Amino acid sequence: MAPVYSKLTHCMLGFNGPLTPESMTSCYHQIAGEMTEATFNRMRSVSELSEDFKERLWCEL
């Protein structure tokens, strides 16, 4: 997620070119898609963990 937040910062500060409502909207939509994909990838990875490991992890939390 850190790279996505870095991209968001660059967009919002205008490091990727002139800051216009259109560029901000485009950047935001692109980043929202990347965040969604990253979240699904994390969920997929967690679902592949063994039940025993997930139980031990929750106990530690």
HTML snippet that shows the backbone in 3Dmol.js (N, CA, C, O; Angstrom):
<script src="https://3Dmol.org/build/3Dmol-min.js"></script>
<div id="view" style="width:600px;height:400px;position:relative"></div>
<script>
const pdb = `
ATOM      1  N   MET A   1       0.804  -1.195   0.000  1.00  0.00           N
ATOM      2  CA  MET A   1       0.000   0.000   0.000  1.00  0.00           C
ATOM      3  C   MET A   1       0.854   1.269   0.000  1.00  0.00           C
ATOM      4  O   MET A   1       0.406   2.317  -0.466  1.00  0.00           O
ATOM      5  N   ALA A   2       2.058   1.181   0.510  1.00  0.00           N
ATOM      6  CA  ALA A   2       2.914   2.365   0.565  1.00  0.00           C
ATOM      7  C   ALA A   2       3.148   2.982  -0.824  1.00  0.00           C
ATOM      8  O   ALA A   2       3.090   4.203  -0.965  1.00  0.00           O
ATOM      9  N   PRO A   3       3.412   2.160  -1.850  1.00  0.00           N
ATOM     10  CA  PRO A   3       3.590   2.769  -3.179  1.00  0.00           C
ATOM     11  C   PRO A   3       2.339   3.498  -3.670  1.00  0.00           C
ATOM     12  O   PRO A   3       2.438   4.508  -4.367  1.00  0.00           O
ATOM     13  N   VAL A   4       1.168   2.986  -3.304  1.00  0.00           N
ATOM     14  CA  VAL A   4      -0.080   3.628  -3.723  1.00  0.00           C
ATOM     15  C   VAL A   4      -0.223   4.985  -3.038  1.00  0.00           C
ATOM     16  O   VAL A   4      -0.626   5.961  -3.670  1.00  0.00           O
ATOM     17  N   TYR A   5       0.108   5.047  -1.745  1.00  0.00           N
ATOM     18  CA  TYR A   5       0.023   6.322  -1.037  1.00  0.00           C
ATOM     19  C   TYR A   5       1.047   7.321  -1.583  1.00  0.00           C
ATOM     20  O   TYR A   5       0.790   8.524  -1.623  1.00  0.00           O
ATOM     21  N   SER A   6       2.202   6.815  -2.000  1.00  0.00           N
ATOM     22  CA  SER A   6       3.205   7.686  -2.601  1.00  0.00           C
ATOM     23  C   SER A   6       2.682   8.284  -3.907  1.00  0.00           C
ATOM     24  O   SER A   6       2.854   9.476  -4.162  1.00  0.00           O
ATOM     25  N   LYS A   7       2.041   7.448  -4.735  1.00  0.00           N
ATOM     26  CA  LYS A   7       1.449   7.948  -5.980  1.00  0.00           C
ATOM     27  C   LYS A   7       0.374   8.995  -5.693  1.00  0.00           C
ATOM     28  O   LYS A   7       0.290  10.015  -6.377  1.00  0.00           O
ATOM     29  N   LEU A   8      -0.441   8.734  -4.682  1.00  0.00           N
ATOM     30  CA  LEU A   8      -1.497   9.674  -4.319  1.00  0.00           C
ATOM     31  C   LEU A   8      -0.892  11.015  -3.906  1.00  0.00           C
ATOM     32  O   LEU A   8      -1.387  12.070  -4.302  1.00  0.00           O
ATOM     33  N   THR A   9       0.162  10.973  -3.122  1.00  0.00           N
ATOM     34  CA  THR A   9       0.832  12.203  -2.696  1.00  0.00           C
ATOM     35  C   THR A   9       1.378  12.964  -3.893  1.00  0.00           C
ATOM     36  O   THR A   9       1.225  14.182  -3.985  1.00  0.00           O
ATOM     37  N   HIS A  10       2.014  12.246  -4.811  1.00  0.00           N
ATOM     38  CA  HIS A  10       2.550  12.896  -6.008  1.00  0.00           C
ATOM     39  C   HIS A  10       1.438  13.554  -6.820  1.00  0.00           C
ATOM     40  O   HIS A  10       1.605  14.663  -7.326  1.00  0.00           O
ATOM     41  N   CYS A  11       0.310  12.873  -6.941  1.00  0.00           N
ATOM     42  CA  CYS A  11      -0.811  13.441  -7.699  1.00  0.00           C
ATOM     43  C   CYS A  11      -1.359  14.698  -7.026  1.00  0.00           C
ATOM     44  O   CYS A  11      -1.571  15.724  -7.672  1.00  0.00           O
ATOM     45  N   MET A  12      -1.580  14.600  -5.738  1.00  0.00           N
ATOM     46  CA  MET A  12      -2.221  15.702  -5.017  1.00  0.00           C
ATOM     47  C   MET A  12      -1.312  16.924  -4.883  1.00  0.00           C
ATOM     48  O   MET A  12      -1.794  18.043  -4.711  1.00  0.00           O
ATOM     49  N   LEU A  13       0.005  16.707  -4.962  1.00  0.00           N
ATOM     50  CA  LEU A  13       0.931  17.835  -4.876  1.00  0.00           C
ATOM     51  C   LEU A  13       1.331  18.360  -6.248  1.00  0.00           C
ATOM     52  O   LEU A  13       2.074  19.337  -6.349  1.00  0.00           O
ATOM     53  N   GLY A  14       0.835  17.709  -7.317  1.00  0.00           N
ATOM     54  CA  GLY A  14       1.099  18.182  -8.660  1.00  0.00           C
ATOM     55  C   GLY A  14       2.458  17.800  -9.205  1.00  0.00           C
ATOM     56  O   GLY A  14       2.936  18.424 -10.152  1.00  0.00           O
ATOM     57  N   PHE A  15       3.104  16.772  -8.622  1.00  0.00           N
ATOM     58  CA  PHE A  15       4.418  16.338  -9.106  1.00  0.00           C
ATOM     59  C   PHE A  15       4.330  15.654 -10.464  1.00  0.00           C
ATOM     60  O   PHE A  15       5.342  15.540 -11.155  1.00  0.00           O
ATOM     61  N   ASN A  16       3.150  15.199 -10.860  1.00  0.00           N
ATOM     62  CA  ASN A  16       2.987  14.475 -12.120  1.00  0.00           C
ATOM     63  C   ASN A  16       2.519  15.387 -13.250  1.00  0.00           C
ATOM     64  O   ASN A  16       2.093  14.898 -14.297  1.00  0.00           O
ATOM     65  N   GLY A  17       2.588  16.658 -13.064  1.00  0.00           N
ATOM     66  CA  GLY A  17       2.151  17.601 -14.083  1.00  0.00           C
ATOM     67  C   GLY A  17       1.227  18.637 -13.481  1.00  0.00           C
ATOM     68  O   GLY A  17       1.031  18.679 -12.266  1.00  0.00           O
ATOM     69  N   PRO A  18       0.661  19.468 -14.333  1.00  0.00           N
ATOM     70  CA  PRO A  18      -0.231  20.524 -13.842  1.00  0.00           C
ATOM     71  C   PRO A  18      -1.409  19.941 -13.050  1.00  0.00           C
ATOM     72  O   PRO A  18      -1.996  18.928 -13.431  1.00  0.00           O
ATOM     73  N   LEU A  19      -1.727  20.593 -11.969  1.00  0.00           N
ATOM     74  CA  LEU A  19      -2.809  20.135 -11.096  1.00  0.00           C
ATOM     75  C   LEU A  19      -4.128  20.749 -11.558  1.00  0.00           C
ATOM     76  O   LEU A  19      -4.375  21.940 -11.371  1.00  0.00           O
ATOM     77  N   THR A  20      -4.959  19.921 -12.159  1.00  0.00           N
ATOM     78  CA  THR A  20      -6.278  20.363 -12.621  1.00  0.00           C
ATOM     79  C   THR A  20      -7.318  19.423 -12.041  1.00  0.00           C
ATOM     80  O   THR A  20      -6.977  18.317 -11.619  1.00  0.00           O
ATOM     81  N   PRO A  21      -8.576  19.833 -12.010  1.00  0.00           N
ATOM     82  CA  PRO A  21      -9.616  18.915 -11.520  1.00  0.00           C
ATOM     83  C   PRO A  21      -9.648  17.602 -12.310  1.00  0.00           C
ATOM     84  O   PRO A  21      -9.887  16.536 -11.742  1.00  0.00           O
ATOM     85  N   GLU A  22      -9.409  17.687 -13.604  1.00  0.00           N
ATOM     86  CA  GLU A  22      -9.424  16.483 -14.436  1.00  0.00           C
ATOM     87  C   GLU A  22      -8.265  15.556 -14.097  1.00  0.00           C
ATOM     88  O   GLU A  22      -8.441  14.341 -14.006  1.00  0.00           O
ATOM     89  N   SER A  23      -7.077  16.132 -13.910  1.00  0.00           N
ATOM     90  CA  SER A  23      -5.914  15.296 -13.588  1.00  0.00           C
ATOM     91  C   SER A  23      -6.064  14.670 -12.206  1.00  0.00           C
ATOM     92  O   SER A  23      -5.686  13.517 -11.998  1.00  0.00           O
ATOM     93  N   MET A  24      -6.615  15.432 -11.263  1.00  0.00           N
ATOM     94  CA  MET A  24      -6.837  14.891  -9.921  1.00  0.00           C
ATOM     95  C   MET A  24      -7.858  13.749  -9.956  1.00  0.00           C
ATOM     96  O   MET A  24      -7.678  12.730  -9.289  1.00  0.00           O
ATOM     97  N   THR A  25      -8.925  13.925 -10.735  1.00  0.00           N
ATOM     98  CA  THR A  25      -9.960  12.893 -10.842  1.00  0.00           C
ATOM     99  C   THR A  25      -9.386  11.638 -11.472  1.00  0.00           C
ATOM    100  O   THR A  25      -9.620  10.531 -10.988  1.00  0.00           O
ATOM    101  N   SER A  26      -8.638  11.807 -12.550  1.00  0.00           N
ATOM    102  CA  SER A  26      -8.037  10.668 -13.230  1.00  0.00           C
ATOM    103  C   SER A  26      -7.077   9.921 -12.309  1.00  0.00           C
ATOM    104  O   SER A  26      -7.104   8.693 -12.225  1.00  0.00           O
ATOM    105  N   CYS A  27      -6.247  10.665 -11.634  1.00  0.00           N
ATOM    106  CA  CYS A  27      -5.276  10.077 -10.716  1.00  0.00           C
ATOM    107  C   CYS A  27      -5.987   9.344  -9.572  1.00  0.00           C
ATOM    108  O   CYS A  27      -5.613   8.229  -9.206  1.00  0.00           O
ATOM    109  N   TYR A  28      -7.003   9.983  -9.023  1.00  0.00           N
ATOM    110  CA  TYR A  28      -7.738   9.385  -7.909  1.00  0.00           C
ATOM    111  C   TYR A  28      -8.377   8.068  -8.336  1.00  0.00           C
ATOM    112  O   TYR A  28      -8.309   7.082  -7.601  1.00  0.00           O
ATOM    113  N   HIS A  29      -8.989   8.040  -9.500  1.00  0.00           N
ATOM    114  CA  HIS A  29      -9.637   6.809  -9.980  1.00  0.00           C
ATOM    115  C   HIS A  29      -8.612   5.702 -10.228  1.00  0.00           C
ATOM    116  O   HIS A  29      -8.862   4.538  -9.913  1.00  0.00           O
ATOM    117  N   GLN A  30      -7.474   6.063 -10.785  1.00  0.00           N
ATOM    118  CA  GLN A  30      -6.425   5.077 -11.016  1.00  0.00           C
ATOM    119  C   GLN A  30      -5.935   4.506  -9.684  1.00  0.00           C
ATOM    120  O   GLN A  30      -5.781   3.293  -9.539  1.00  0.00           O
ATOM    121  N   ILE A  31      -5.696   5.379  -8.728  1.00  0.00           N
ATOM    122  CA  ILE A  31      -5.192   4.945  -7.432  1.00  0.00           C
ATOM    123  C   ILE A  31      -6.242   4.135  -6.680  1.00  0.00           C
ATOM    124  O   ILE A  31      -5.905   3.155  -6.015  1.00  0.00           O
ATOM    125  N   ALA A  32      -7.493   4.526  -6.776  1.00  0.00           N
ATOM    126  CA  ALA A  32      -8.559   3.756  -6.127  1.00  0.00           C
ATOM    127  C   ALA A  32      -8.595   2.334  -6.683  1.00  0.00           C
ATOM    128  O   ALA A  32      -8.793   1.377  -5.935  1.00  0.00           O
ATOM    129  N   GLY A  33      -8.405   2.198  -7.985  1.00  0.00           N
ATOM    130  CA  GLY A  33      -8.356   0.868  -8.592  1.00  0.00           C
ATOM    131  C   GLY A  33      -7.171   0.060  -8.087  1.00  0.00           C
ATOM    132  O   GLY A  33      -7.303  -1.132  -7.810  1.00  0.00           O
ATOM    133  N   GLU A  34      -6.018   0.703  -7.967  1.00  0.00           N
ATOM    134  CA  GLU A  34      -4.828   0.017  -7.464  1.00  0.00           C
ATOM    135  C   GLU A  34      -5.009  -0.392  -6.007  1.00  0.00           C
ATOM    136  O   GLU A  34      -4.574  -1.473  -5.613  1.00  0.00           O
ATOM    137  N   MET A  35      -5.647   0.459  -5.201  1.00  0.00           N
ATOM    138  CA  MET A  35      -5.892   0.125  -3.799  1.00  0.00           C
ATOM    139  C   MET A  35      -6.856  -1.053  -3.692  1.00  0.00           C
ATOM    140  O   MET A  35      -6.676  -1.932  -2.850  1.00  0.00           O
ATOM    141  N   THR A  36      -7.870  -1.067  -4.537  1.00  0.00           N
ATOM    142  CA  THR A  36      -8.819  -2.176  -4.540  1.00  0.00           C
ATOM    143  C   THR A  36      -8.111  -3.473  -4.903  1.00  0.00           C
ATOM    144  O   THR A  36      -8.311  -4.501  -4.257  1.00  0.00           O
ATOM    145  N   GLU A  37      -7.288  -3.417  -5.934  1.00  0.00           N
ATOM    146  CA  GLU A  37      -6.548  -4.615  -6.356  1.00  0.00           C
ATOM    147  C   GLU A  37      -5.610  -5.097  -5.251  1.00  0.00           C
ATOM    148  O   GLU A  37      -5.517  -6.300  -5.004  1.00  0.00           O
ATOM    149  N   ALA A  38      -4.921  -4.183  -4.589  1.00  0.00           N
ATOM    150  CA  ALA A  38      -4.008  -4.553  -3.503  1.00  0.00           C
ATOM    151  C   ALA A  38      -4.776  -5.187  -2.345  1.00  0.00           C
ATOM    152  O   ALA A  38      -4.307  -6.149  -1.737  1.00  0.00           O
ATOM    153  N   THR A  39      -5.952  -4.649  -2.045  1.00  0.00           N
ATOM    154  CA  THR A  39      -6.768  -5.209  -0.966  1.00  0.00           C
ATOM    155  C   THR A  39      -7.223  -6.618  -1.310  1.00  0.00           C
ATOM    156  O   THR A  39      -7.160  -7.508  -0.462  1.00  0.00           O
ATOM    157  N   PHE A  40      -7.679  -6.837  -2.535  1.00  0.00           N
ATOM    158  CA  PHE A  40      -8.092  -8.173  -2.953  1.00  0.00           C
ATOM    159  C   PHE A  40      -6.913  -9.145  -2.932  1.00  0.00           C
ATOM    160  O   PHE A  40      -7.074 -10.302  -2.545  1.00  0.00           O
ATOM    161  N   ASN A  41      -5.745  -8.690  -3.340  1.00  0.00           N
ATOM    162  CA  ASN A  41      -4.568  -9.555  -3.304  1.00  0.00           C
ATOM    163  C   ASN A  41      -4.218  -9.953  -1.876  1.00  0.00           C
ATOM    164  O   ASN A  41      -3.868 -11.105  -1.622  1.00  0.00           O
ATOM    165  N   ARG A  42      -4.309  -9.002  -0.937  1.00  0.00           N
ATOM    166  CA  ARG A  42      -4.062  -9.329   0.480  1.00  0.00           C
ATOM    167  C   ARG A  42      -5.091 -10.326   0.989  1.00  0.00           C
ATOM    168  O   ARG A  42      -4.745 -11.280   1.687  1.00  0.00           O
ATOM    169  N   MET A  43      -6.355 -10.108   0.642  1.00  0.00           N
ATOM    170  CA  MET A  43      -7.410 -11.015   1.082  1.00  0.00           C
ATOM    171  C   MET A  43      -7.183 -12.418   0.510  1.00  0.00           C
ATOM    172  O   MET A  43      -7.377 -13.417   1.204  1.00  0.00           O
ATOM    173  N   ARG A  44      -6.777 -12.483  -0.746  1.00  0.00           N
ATOM    174  CA  ARG A  44      -6.509 -13.778  -1.378  1.00  0.00           C
ATOM    175  C   ARG A  44      -5.355 -14.475  -0.661  1.00  0.00           C
ATOM    176  O   ARG A  44      -5.415 -15.677  -0.401  1.00  0.00           O
ATOM    177  N   SER A  45      -4.310 -13.721  -0.345  1.00  0.00           N
ATOM    178  CA  SER A  45      -3.164 -14.306   0.349  1.00  0.00           C
ATOM    179  C   SER A  45      -3.550 -14.833   1.721  1.00  0.00           C
ATOM    180  O   SER A  45      -3.120 -15.916   2.120  1.00  0.00           O
ATOM    181  N   VAL A  46      -4.356 -14.074   2.437  1.00  0.00           N
ATOM    182  CA  VAL A  46      -4.793 -14.505   3.762  1.00  0.00           C
ATOM    183  C   VAL A  46      -5.671 -15.744   3.663  1.00  0.00           C
ATOM    184  O   VAL A  46      -5.580 -16.636   4.506  1.00  0.00           O
ATOM    185  N   SER A  47      -6.515 -15.809   2.647  1.00  0.00           N
ATOM    186  CA  SER A  47      -7.401 -16.966   2.523  1.00  0.00           C
ATOM    187  C   SER A  47      -6.611 -18.238   2.223  1.00  0.00           C
ATOM    188  O   SER A  47      -7.122 -19.337   2.441  1.00  0.00           O
ATOM    189  N   GLU A  48      -5.385 -18.116   1.731  1.00  0.00           N
ATOM    190  CA  GLU A  48      -4.560 -19.277   1.431  1.00  0.00           C
ATOM    191  C   GLU A  48      -3.763 -19.770   2.635  1.00  0.00           C
ATOM    192  O   GLU A  48      -3.142 -20.831   2.570  1.00  0.00           O
ATOM    193  N   LEU A  49      -3.774 -19.013   3.734  1.00  0.00           N
ATOM    194  CA  LEU A  49      -3.074 -19.444   4.940  1.00  0.00           C
ATOM    195  C   LEU A  49      -3.825 -20.603   5.582  1.00  0.00           C
ATOM    196  O   LEU A  49      -5.042 -20.722   5.448  1.00  0.00           O
ATOM    197  N   SER A  50      -3.090 -21.442   6.273  1.00  0.00           N
ATOM    198  CA  SER A  50      -3.738 -22.575   6.939  1.00  0.00           C
ATOM    199  C   SER A  50      -4.615 -22.068   8.086  1.00  0.00           C
ATOM    200  O   SER A  50      -4.363 -21.011   8.665  1.00  0.00           O
ATOM    201  N   GLU A  51      -5.636 -22.842   8.391  1.00  0.00           N
ATOM    202  CA  GLU A  51      -6.553 -22.463   9.478  1.00  0.00           C
ATOM    203  C   GLU A  51      -5.816 -22.401  10.809  1.00  0.00           C
ATOM    204  O   GLU A  51      -6.088 -21.526  11.631  1.00  0.00           O
ATOM    205  N   ASP A  52      -4.890 -23.321  11.021  1.00  0.00           N
ATOM    206  CA  ASP A  52      -4.124 -23.339  12.268  1.00  0.00           C
ATOM    207  C   ASP A  52      -3.306 -22.057  12.410  1.00  0.00           C
ATOM    208  O   ASP A  52      -3.264 -21.459  13.485  1.00  0.00           O
ATOM    209  N   PHE A  53      -2.660 -21.639  11.327  1.00  0.00           N
ATOM    210  CA  PHE A  53      -1.855 -20.422  11.379  1.00  0.00           C
ATOM    211  C   PHE A  53      -2.730 -19.206  11.645  1.00  0.00           C
ATOM    212  O   PHE A  53      -2.378 -18.350  12.457  1.00  0.00           O
ATOM    213  N   LYS A  54      -3.881 -19.126  10.955  1.00  0.00           N
ATOM    214  CA  LYS A  54      -4.783 -17.984  11.173  1.00  0.00           C
ATOM    215  C   LYS A  54      -5.269 -17.945  12.613  1.00  0.00           C
ATOM    216  O   LYS A  54      -5.376 -16.867  13.197  1.00  0.00           O
ATOM    217  N   GLU A  55      -5.563 -19.097  13.192  1.00  0.00           N
ATOM    218  CA  GLU A  55      -6.017 -19.132  14.582  1.00  0.00           C
ATOM    219  C   GLU A  55      -4.913 -18.664  15.530  1.00  0.00           C
ATOM    220  O   GLU A  55      -5.178 -17.901  16.459  1.00  0.00           O
ATOM    221  N   ARG A  56      -3.679 -19.116  15.304  1.00  0.00           N
ATOM    222  CA  ARG A  56      -2.574 -18.693  16.144  1.00  0.00           C
ATOM    223  C   ARG A  56      -2.305 -17.194  15.988  1.00  0.00           C
ATOM    224  O   ARG A  56      -1.972 -16.512  16.958  1.00  0.00           O
ATOM    225  N   LEU A  57      -2.451 -16.694  14.777  1.00  0.00           N
ATOM    226  CA  LEU A  57      -2.247 -15.268  14.534  1.00  0.00           C
ATOM    227  C   LEU A  57      -3.265 -14.438  15.293  1.00  0.00           C
ATOM    228  O   LEU A  57      -2.911 -13.448  15.933  1.00  0.00           O
ATOM    229  N   TRP A  58      -4.543 -14.840  15.226  1.00  0.00           N
ATOM    230  CA  TRP A  58      -5.590 -14.103  15.932  1.00  0.00           C
ATOM    231  C   TRP A  58      -5.378 -14.148  17.436  1.00  0.00           C
ATOM    232  O   TRP A  58      -5.654 -13.172  18.134  1.00  0.00           O
ATOM    233  N   CYS A  59      -4.892 -15.272  17.934  1.00  0.00           N
ATOM    234  CA  CYS A  59      -4.619 -15.372  19.379  1.00  0.00           C
ATOM    235  C   CYS A  59      -3.534 -14.399  19.791  1.00  0.00           C
ATOM    236  O   CYS A  59      -3.585 -13.836  20.885  1.00  0.00           O
ATOM    237  N   GLU A  60      -2.546 -14.195  18.919  1.00  0.00           N
ATOM    238  CA  GLU A  60      -1.467 -13.252  19.220  1.00  0.00           C
ATOM    239  C   GLU A  60      -1.944 -11.807  19.189  1.00  0.00           C
ATOM    240  O   GLU A  60      -1.426 -10.962  19.920  1.00  0.00           O
ATOM    241  N   LEU A  61      -2.917 -11.528  18.354  1.00  0.00           N
ATOM    242  CA  LEU A  61      -3.417 -10.159  18.264  1.00  0.00           C
ATOM    243  C   LEU A  61      -4.224  -9.845  19.489  1.00  0.00           C
ATOM    244  O   LEU A  61      -4.742  -8.736  19.619  1.00  0.00           O
TER     245      LEU A  61
END
`;
const viewer = $3Dmol.createViewer("view");
viewer.addModel(pdb, "pdb");
viewer.setStyle({}, {cartoon: {color: "spectrum"}});
viewer.zoomTo();
viewer.render();
</script>
